[in-house]
Amino acid sequence: MGRLHKNGKHIVRNLRNYKEDLRRYKMLRELELLEKSRIVTNYEILDYKDGETFYFFKIRAELIDGSVLHIREFVSEDDYKYSFQWQKGNKMLIRWDNAPHHKQIETFPHHKHIESSENIYPSTELSLEDVLKAIERQLYQRDPKQGNPRS
């Protein structure tokens, strides 16, 4: 019985290590998305915290058209909270988030705000990768003659 107990502890320890490694991998993957994105020119990690079962970060990413993407994510075994706010100057373009305060939205708690906090629309759960793709699509709505991103 003692041997099974030790093996059980070993399995639990390995599972804990696996979960920690998985969280680190997810965080590194987020940074890799920013590094490889053709629309991100620079980014700064403003805040980062992690624990045994979670990580949280805030990042400010500068985009090729001079706009900025503010990224906040909290990831744990049981929870995923996010806010991705894309803005140019002081003007919000779009903010995607899952703060649970718009129960009337059919996709509650997932929603987006377009140009203002008051303009609320349904949205699905999003990741940083989804948001970067959505912004890239909007930036590269091309003038057929020029093929450049909009400014």
Summary of the structure (lengths in Angstrom):
residues: 151
radius of gyration: 19.3
end to end distance: 68.7
largest distance: 75.4
contacts: 392
relative contact order: 0.12
helix: 31%
strand: 35%
